[in-house]
Amino acid sequence: MAAMQLSRKGKKVLVLEARERTGGRIHTITDNSFNQPTELGAEFVHGQLPVTLALLKEANLKALDAVGDMWRYADGKFNKSEQFLMHYDVIIKKLNALNVDMTLDEFLSKHLSAKKYTETCTMLRNFAAGYDTADPSRFSAFAMRKELQSEDDDHQYRVNGGYCAMINYLESEIVKNGGAVELSTIVKQLQWERGIIKAIADDGREFTAQKVIIALPLGVLQAAKTNIGAITFIPPISEREQVLQQMGMGNVIKLLLQFNEVFWEKQAIKKGAKADVKDMSYLFSTEAIPTWWIQRPHTIPLLTGWLGGPAAEKLKDADDEYILNLGLLSLSNIYDVPVDDLRDRLNAYQVMNWPADPFTRGSYSYATVFTSEARKLLAQPEQNTIYFTGEFMYDGPEMGTVEAALASGVEVSSLVD
């Protein structure tokens, strides 16, 4: 987004991309084994998001309505989740009374320690780990407050054709305006002085410019310098590198399972769920893979499993077969279908272990108690030469989303200009 904005202003822009594809954590696969374009990364437009929806309109891409019902499975029963959180009003009141930020765990132990709030605390921790992919022991209570007060469950969209259609549009605009995108270019060093940057790739290629915008995922910026994808600044930008470590990078593992039929609706009804379970979009449980959703508005036999937060970080070294088995066992426990039967019904599957991906090293960022101050420093260019952008640089309730990344790209392009 930053490159497109600058190329439209007549700047000479070169995008250096470590992967063999563009998009990063936006990754739409069009594998013939799946019935339609399928998202391994970003999947939804969560709300009436101005930058994302405007870009989709500009690219002539449709945003399909993907709103549906949320259900929970617990104690052998399916129940529609009419209320997002128990004791919601109490939580908001106590969060609003906070004058000093603290971690979510600290907030819960100090302000919701009564036994009657035990289940509510568990739900909040699960929400932080699942939706924000965060570690509750580091997640900011202020950030949770902002998030709960700006939930928009009435508007959710899916990009027709997949999110990569939007990325392809951005790339085509960059090239049309005289810019270039260099794939399979793993930058290892940035040698710099005011007004001069030399980027050195791991294969020895060198690229020079007057300014550099760093749009790497936070997980890569936090990685040890010996790791693939990590960047070494020469000379160091020590203060900025230190505050990057204080910010939070989440973890998520995504599992896509395409079956030969939509078996889950009739199985849920068989277990006592009401007929309106057919309108279920999301299912939350306490299984090893706790969260599942369908491809609404598309009616295809594809389930997406989602494991976020510390639980996903623990499985970053697990192989795909192990994660697949966890997913099948979770569905077996929920729907009373033997694992072997589920495996027989499986037509295709894909595991996306984002913490294990060397060019991501996590999912998306979340706010710690240090994030706000860290972001203020990172928003200031290093001698008008080195700039940071990305979803972790966005200050708003959509932190961690595509909207945050796009908005940050627009903002940094105005600074560079």
N, C-alpha and C positions, 0 to 999 in steps of 0.2 A: 504494500500500500504506500509506504514511504517512497519507494523507487518510482512507482507510477506517478505520484504527485509531483516529484521533482523532475521527472522526464517531461511532464506536461508543461513545466515552467522553463524548459529549454536546457536543463542541466544534463551533463553527460554522466550517465549512471551505469554502473556495473554491479550486478548482483552475484556474489560468490556463494554457491550452495554446495554443502558437503555431500548431500545425497545425490542419487541418480535421478531424482524427480524433484519437482517443486512442491511446496505445500507444507512440509514439516509435519506438524501434528494434525493437519488436515490431510487425510489420506483416504480417498475414495477408490475402492477396488472394483474392477469390472470383470472379474474372473467369470468364465463361462459356467462354472459350477454353481454360482449364485444366480438367482432369478432376475436380479436388477442391480444397479450400482449400489454398493454397500460401504458403509463408513467404518473404517478402523479407528479413526480419530474423531474430531469434532463432528457432531451429528445434528444438533438442534440449534434453532434461533430461539433463545429463551426470552420471549417478550417482544414488545414493540421497540426494537432497537434501531435507532435512527441511522447510524452509519452503515450497518449491515444491510438493512432493508433498502436504503438508498442505492447502495452499490449493486445489489441484486437487480433492482429496477433498471439501473443504468446498463447492466449486462444483459438485460432482457431474460432474466432467470426468475422462475416462479417460486414463491415461498408457499408451500402447501401446509394447510392447517393440520397440525399433529396433536391437538389437544385430546385427551382421553381421561378415563377414570383411573384413580390410584387405588390399589387394593393392598391388603396385608394378609399374609398367611402366618398364623401362629396357633399353637395348641391344636393342630389338626383342622383348623377352620379358616375359610376365606371370608374376609370382611371388607366391604368398601370403606376406604379411608376418608370419611366425611370431614374429620378434623385433622389438620396437619400435625398438630402437637397438642398433647394434653397440657392443661394449665398454661395455655399460650399467653393469656392476659397477664398472669403472674410473672412469667418469664420476661415479657416486654417491660413491665413496670420495673422490675429489678434491674434489667439491663439499662433502662433509661436513667436510673438513679446513679449509675456509675459515673464518677468523675475522673477516675484514673483507670487506664486500660490494664487488663490482666489476661492471663490465658483462660481459655474456656474451662479447663479442668479446675483452675483456681476459683473461677466464678461459681461453678456448680458446687464445689465443696464449701464455699463460704456462704452462698446465698440460697442454695436449694438442697441443703443437707438433710432436711426432714424426710422421714421414711416414705411419706406419701408422694414425694417427688422422685423416688428411685427410678421408676419406669420412664418418667419424663427425662431424667438425666441421661439414661441409656439412649433414648431416642435422639436427644440433642447430639450426643457423642457420635452416634451412628450417622446422623445427618451431616455432621462436620466431616467425618471420614468418607462417607459415600458421595455426597454432592460436591463438597469442596475438596475431596481427596486429601484432607488435612490430618495432621496429628493433633488431637485435642489438647495435648500437653504443651503445644506451641501456638495453637490457633488463637487469634485475637478475639476477645469478647466484644470489643467495639465493632469488629468486622461482622461477627454474628448478628449483632444488633442491627447494623445497616442492612444486612441480607434479609433478615426476617421482616423488616419494615418495608421492603421493596419487592416482595414476592409477587410475581405476575403469572398465576396459574391459568389465567383465561386466554393467554396468547402464547402459543408455541408452534413453531414451524419447522418444516424439513425442506431443504433445498432440492427442488426437482432436478434429477440428474446427478445429485451429489454435490458436496461443497467444493470439490476440485474443479467443477465447472466455473466457479467464481475465481479460483486461483488461475485457471487457464486464461480467463478474461484479463486479469491483472497483468499476467506475463505478456499477453499479446499487445496490450496497450504500451507496456514498457518498450518492447521491440519496435512497435509502430512509431514511437517517438524518439527512436535513435539509441535507446538503451540496449543492454545485453544481459543475458543470464548465463552464467558459467556453471554447469553442473559438475558433480564428482570432483569438487575442489575443497579439500579439507585444509582450512587455514590453521596453521600451528603457531605462527608468530605475527605480531603486529609491531613493527619497528616504527617509531614515530618521533616527530618533533613538531612544534607548532606549524601548522599549514602543510605538513608533508607526512604521508602515511605509506608504508610499504607492507603489504600483506604477503607473507611467505607460506606457500602451501606445503603439505608433507611430501610432495613429489618434487619440490625445489622450484616450482614456478613462482614468479614474483609479479605483483600487481601494485601499481602506485596510484595515489590520488591525493587530493588536498584535504579531504575529509572522509571519515568512515562512520557509518551507522551500524551499530552492532545489534542485530535482531536475533541473537541466539536464545534458546530456552534458558531459563534460570538454572535448571539442573546442569547444563553444560558449563555455564559461567561459574558454578560452584565446584566443578569437578577438579580433582587433582591434576596438576599440569602434565603429568605423565600419561593421562588417559586420552584415548582417541577423542578427537573433537575439541579438546580443551585448548584455550588460547593463552599464550604467554605474551604479556605486554613488555616491550623494551623501549624505554625504561618503564618500570612498574607504575601503575596508577593505584598505589597501595590503599589509599583511603576508600576509593570506590570498590576495590576488590574486597576489602574487609566488610563493608556494609552489605555487599551482595550475599555474604555468608549468613547474615542475620535475617534474611528474608526466607519465607517458607516455600518449598517446592513439594507438591503433593505426589502421590503415586496412584496409578490405576492399572488394572489388567482388564482387558475387554475380550469377551468370548462370544463369537457369532456362530450359531448353530442353525443350519437349515435342514428341516425335516421333510418327509414326503407328504405330510398332512398337518393341519392345525388340530392337534390332539388335545391341547391344554384346555380348551373351552369345555368340551364334553366331560373331561376328567374332573374339572373343577365342579361342574354341576353334579357329577356323580358323587363327589365328596360333600355335597350339601350346599354349594354356592348357588345363589339365585341366578335366574336366567340372564340378568343384566351383566353377568360376568363377561358376556360377549363384547361389552364396551370397555373392558379393561385394557389399559395401555401399559401400566406399570404394576409390578408386583414386588412387594418388599417382604423379606423373610429373615430368619436368623440362620439360614443355611450357610455353608462355606462360601458359595457364591450367592450373596444375599439379595441382589437386585436384578430384575429381569424386565425387559420391555419388548413390545412388538413393533412392527414397522408402519404403524398408522401414519397416513391414511391408506397405505398399501396393504392389501390382504394377501400376504404370502406367508408360508410356514417357516418364518425365520424368527428366532428368539435371540436377543442380545443379553448376555450376562455381564455384570459390572461388579468389580471388587475394588474398592478404593481405600486410601489411607494407609495406616501402618500394616494392615493385613496384606495389602498388595506389595508393600516393600519387602515383607518377609518372603514372598514368593518370587522375587525378581530373578532368582537363579533356577527356578523350577522349569522343567521342559514342558513343551506344549501338550504332550500326552498326559502328563500329571494334571495340568490345569483343565484339560478336556474332561478327564475322569471326575474331577471335583465338580465341574458343571453338570455332568450327567447324573452324578450322585445327588446333587442338590435338587435337580428336577425330579428325580425318582422319589425322593423323600416328600416333595411337595405334592406331586400328582399321582403317587401310588402306581407308577409304571416301572417295571424292573429295568435296571441299567442296561442289560443285554438287549431288551426290547427297544429302548431308546437308541442304542447304538445301531440296531438293525434299521431303524427308521431314519437315521441320519444320512442325508445326501451330501452335505458339505459342512466344513467348519473352518474357522480361522481364529487363532489366538493372537492378540496384540498385547505384548508385555512391554508397556511403555517404560517402566523403570530400567529394563534391560537394554533399551535402545540407546546406543552410544551417542546419537545425535539429539537425544531428548533428555534421557536420564531422569524420568519422572513423568508426571501428567501435566499439570498446570499449577501456577503459583497460588498461594493463599497468604493472607495477612497474618504476620506475627505482631507482637507488641512493638517491634522495632521497624516494621515495614514503612510506616508513614515517614519517619525521619530519614530512613535509607533512601526512599524514593525521591525526597526533596534534593538530596545530594546528587543522586544519579541523573536527575533531570537537568542539572547544570552541566553543559558541555565541558569537557576537559580541554582547556585552551582553545575553544572553538574548533576543535579538531576531531575529538572522539565523542560520539553521541550514543546513548542507549535508547532502545525502543523495545516494545513487546508487551504482552498482556500483563506482565508483572509490574510494568511502569504505569498502568492505568489506575487512577484513584476513583473508584466508584463501585457500586454493587455488582457490576458485571465483570469484576476482576476475574481473570482466568478464562474468559470466553473469547470467541472470535471477535465479538464487538470490541472488547478491550484491546485486542491486538490491532484491529483496523483503526480505532480511534487514536491509539498511541502512534501509529504510523503517520496519520494525518498531522498530529501535533508535532512530531519530531521534524517532519518535512518543512513546517513553517519556521522552526528554529534554524535549520540548516540554511534555508533560503535567506 
